[in-house]
Amino acid sequence: MERRLKLKASSANNTNTCEAPTSLHATHTLSGTNLNRVVGVIYGLAIISLLYYHALSLLHPTTVANLFISLSLLLSDLVLSFMWATTQSCRVHPVYHNEFPENLEKFVEKSDFPAVDVFICTADPYKEPPLGVVNTALSVMAYEYPADKISVYVSDDRGSQLTLFAFMEATKFASHWLPFCRSNNVIERSPDAYFSSNHSSSETDKIKVLIMH
């Protein structure tokens, strides 16, 4: 018996000293959840009392007008009560999630990543400037994802020559932009967003020269 107790105590100490395994996400409950539940119960009891009062008024009407007024109030309160009850599902147990995509490679090999297809739709080069569409495509292509696992498709309903020319130039720029993002761990993968912020280095100046030419 003593040996069993010692073994259990040692195993418990080992579990306490070991670090928790790294996960891909963490779920936390929002503060004030119990208060929301108490308020919900109070409101629910008040609504039940109100509906009970309307039911009594219908069972014992004094006049015909009173009957129609009580019926209309009951129907309106039933609708409002239903609307209130549907919103309480978000307040009974509110949570928020933290994602850790940097831990993905600890669980899955890059070769086992699923293939991702991204569709970018455009129709009018005047209402949707090709520069914005190109920036979207370049930012997607620069994702931290295996290059052979991601495919980008552009659907141009109008078949604009301007959009086609913009993407022909974008393919030349992508050969410089994508390696630049991966080697410098750039967070803002959209060229427009990156160059709009204050980033200055020798490599950045070279990329800017490519854009100007």
C-alpha positions as CSV (number, residue, x, y, z in Angstrom):
1,M,0.0,0.0,0.0
2,E,2.8,2.4,0.9
3,R,4.6,1.6,-2.4
4,R,1.4,2.4,-4.4
5,L,1.1,5.7,-2.6
6,K,4.7,6.6,-3.3
7,L,4.3,5.7,-7.0
8,K,1.1,7.9,-7.3
9,A,2.9,10.8,-5.5
10,S,5.9,10.5,-7.8
11,S,3.7,10.4,-11.0
12,A,1.8,13.4,-9.8
13,N,5.0,15.4,-9.3
14,N,6.2,14.4,-12.7
15,T,3.0,15.6,-14.4
16,N,3.2,18.9,-12.5
17,T,6.8,19.5,-13.6
18,C,6.2,18.6,-17.2
19,E,5.2,21.4,-19.5
20,A,1.8,21.3,-21.2
21,P,1.9,20.2,-24.8
22,T,1.9,23.0,-27.3
23,S,-1.5,23.4,-29.0
24,L,-2.8,25.0,-32.1
25,H,-5.4,27.1,-30.3
26,A,-6.6,28.0,-26.8
27,T,-10.1,28.8,-25.7
28,H,-10.9,31.2,-22.8
29,T,-14.1,32.2,-21.2
30,L,-15.0,35.8,-21.1
31,S,-15.3,37.5,-17.7
32,G,-18.8,38.4,-16.5
33,T,-20.3,35.2,-17.7
34,N,-22.0,34.4,-14.4
35,L,-23.4,37.9,-14.2
36,N,-24.9,37.5,-17.6
37,R,-26.5,34.3,-16.6
38,V,-28.0,35.8,-13.5
39,V,-29.4,38.8,-15.4
40,G,-30.8,36.3,-18.0
41,V,-32.6,34.3,-15.3
42,I,-34.1,37.5,-13.8
43,Y,-35.3,38.7,-17.3
44,G,-36.7,35.3,-18.0
45,L,-38.7,35.2,-14.8
46,A,-40.0,38.7,-15.6
47,I,-41.1,37.7,-19.1
48,I,-42.9,34.6,-17.7
49,S,-44.7,36.8,-15.2
50,L,-45.7,39.2,-17.9
51,L,-47.0,36.4,-20.2
52,Y,-48.9,35.0,-17.3
53,Y,-50.6,38.3,-16.7
54,H,-51.6,38.6,-20.3
55,A,-53.0,35.1,-20.2
56,L,-55.2,36.0,-17.2
57,S,-56.4,39.1,-19.0
58,L,-57.5,37.0,-21.9
59,L,-59.3,34.5,-19.7
60,H,-61.2,37.2,-17.8
61,P,-61.8,40.1,-20.2
62,T,-64.1,42.9,-19.0
63,T,-65.0,44.2,-22.5
64,V,-64.4,43.2,-26.1
65,A,-61.9,46.0,-26.6
66,N,-60.0,44.8,-23.6
67,L,-59.9,41.3,-25.1
68,F,-58.4,42.5,-28.4
69,I,-55.9,44.8,-26.5
70,S,-54.7,41.9,-24.3
71,L,-54.4,39.6,-27.3
72,S,-52.4,42.1,-29.3
73,L,-50.1,42.7,-26.3
74,L,-49.7,39.0,-25.8
75,L,-48.7,38.4,-29.4
76,S,-46.2,41.3,-29.4
77,D,-44.6,40.2,-26.1
78,L,-44.3,36.6,-27.4
79,V,-42.5,37.9,-30.5
80,L,-40.2,40.1,-28.4
81,S,-39.6,37.3,-25.9
82,F,-38.6,35.0,-28.8
83,M,-36.2,37.5,-30.1
84,W,-34.7,38.0,-26.7
85,A,-34.3,34.3,-26.1
86,T,-32.5,33.8,-29.4
87,T,-29.9,36.4,-28.4
88,Q,-29.2,34.8,-25.0
89,S,-27.4,31.8,-26.7
90,C,-24.4,34.1,-27.3
91,R,-24.3,35.3,-23.7
92,V,-24.7,32.1,-21.8
93,H,-21.2,30.9,-22.4
94,P,-19.2,33.5,-24.4
95,V,-15.6,32.5,-25.3
96,Y,-12.8,33.8,-27.4
97,H,-10.1,31.8,-29.2
98,N,-6.4,32.3,-29.6
99,E,-4.8,30.6,-32.6
100,F,-1.2,29.7,-32.9
101,P,-0.5,28.9,-36.6
102,E,3.3,29.0,-35.9
103,N,2.8,25.6,-34.1
104,L,1.3,23.9,-37.1
105,E,4.5,22.3,-38.3
106,K,4.9,20.6,-34.9
107,F,1.8,18.6,-35.6
108,V,1.7,18.2,-39.3
109,E,4.5,17.9,-41.9
110,K,4.6,20.4,-44.7
111,S,4.2,17.7,-47.2
112,D,0.9,16.8,-45.5
113,F,-0.6,20.3,-45.7
114,P,-3.9,20.3,-47.7
115,A,-4.0,22.0,-51.1
116,V,-5.5,25.4,-51.1
117,D,-7.2,27.1,-54.1
118,V,-7.8,30.8,-54.0
119,F,-10.2,32.5,-56.5
120,I,-10.0,36.2,-57.1
121,C,-12.9,37.6,-59.1
122,T,-12.9,40.9,-60.9
123,A,-15.2,42.4,-63.5
124,D,-14.6,46.0,-64.3
125,P,-11.0,47.5,-64.4
126,Y,-12.4,51.0,-63.8
127,K,-14.5,50.1,-60.8
128,E,-11.9,47.5,-59.5
129,P,-8.5,48.9,-60.5
130,P,-6.1,46.1,-61.6
131,L,-3.5,47.4,-59.1
132,G,-5.7,46.3,-56.2
133,V,-6.4,42.9,-57.8
134,V,-2.7,42.4,-58.4
135,N,-1.9,43.3,-54.8
136,T,-4.4,40.8,-53.6
137,A,-2.9,38.0,-55.8
138,L,0.6,38.8,-54.7
139,S,-0.3,38.9,-51.0
140,V,-1.9,35.5,-51.4
141,M,1.1,34.0,-53.3
142,A,3.4,35.3,-50.5
143,Y,1.6,33.3,-47.8
144,E,3.7,31.2,-45.4
145,Y,2.5,28.1,-47.1
146,P,4.2,25.5,-49.4
147,A,4.3,26.9,-52.9
148,D,3.2,23.6,-54.4
149,K,0.2,23.5,-52.2
150,I,-1.4,26.8,-53.0
151,S,-3.0,27.9,-56.3
152,V,-4.3,31.3,-57.2
153,Y,-7.0,31.7,-59.9
154,V,-8.1,35.1,-61.3
155,S,-11.6,35.3,-62.9
156,D,-12.0,38.4,-65.1
157,D,-15.6,38.4,-66.3
158,R,-14.9,41.3,-68.7
159,G,-11.7,39.9,-70.1
160,S,-9.9,43.3,-69.9
161,Q,-6.6,43.7,-71.7
162,L,-5.6,46.1,-69.0
163,T,-6.0,43.5,-66.2
164,L,-4.1,41.0,-68.3
165,F,-1.2,43.4,-68.9
166,A,-1.2,44.2,-65.1
167,F,-0.8,40.5,-64.3
168,M,1.9,40.0,-66.9
169,E,3.9,42.6,-65.2
170,A,3.0,41.2,-61.8
171,T,4.5,37.9,-62.7
172,K,7.9,39.6,-63.3
173,F,7.6,41.5,-60.0
174,A,6.6,38.3,-58.1
175,S,10.0,36.7,-58.9
176,H,11.5,39.4,-56.7
177,W,8.7,40.1,-54.2
178,L,8.0,36.5,-53.0
179,P,11.7,35.7,-52.1
180,F,11.9,39.1,-50.4
181,C,8.9,38.4,-48.2
182,R,10.2,34.9,-47.2
183,S,13.7,36.0,-46.5
184,N,12.8,39.0,-44.4
185,N,9.7,37.6,-42.7
186,V,7.5,40.4,-44.0
187,I,4.1,40.5,-42.2
188,E,2.4,42.9,-44.6
189,R,2.5,40.7,-47.8
190,S,0.6,43.1,-49.9
191,P,3.1,45.4,-51.8
192,D,0.7,48.4,-51.5
193,A,0.4,48.0,-47.8
194,Y,4.1,47.3,-47.3
195,F,5.4,50.3,-49.2
196,S,2.7,52.6,-47.7
197,S,4.3,52.0,-44.2
198,N,7.7,53.2,-43.1
199,H,10.1,50.4,-44.2
200,S,13.5,51.4,-45.3
201,S,16.4,49.2,-46.2
202,S,18.7,48.5,-49.1
203,E,16.6,45.5,-50.2
204,T,13.4,47.6,-49.9
205,D,14.9,50.3,-52.1
206,K,15.8,47.7,-54.7
207,I,12.2,46.5,-54.8
208,K,10.9,50.1,-55.1
209,V,13.2,50.6,-58.1
210,L,11.7,47.5,-59.7
211,I,8.2,49.0,-59.2
212,M,9.2,52.3,-60.7
213,H,10.6,50.7,-63.8
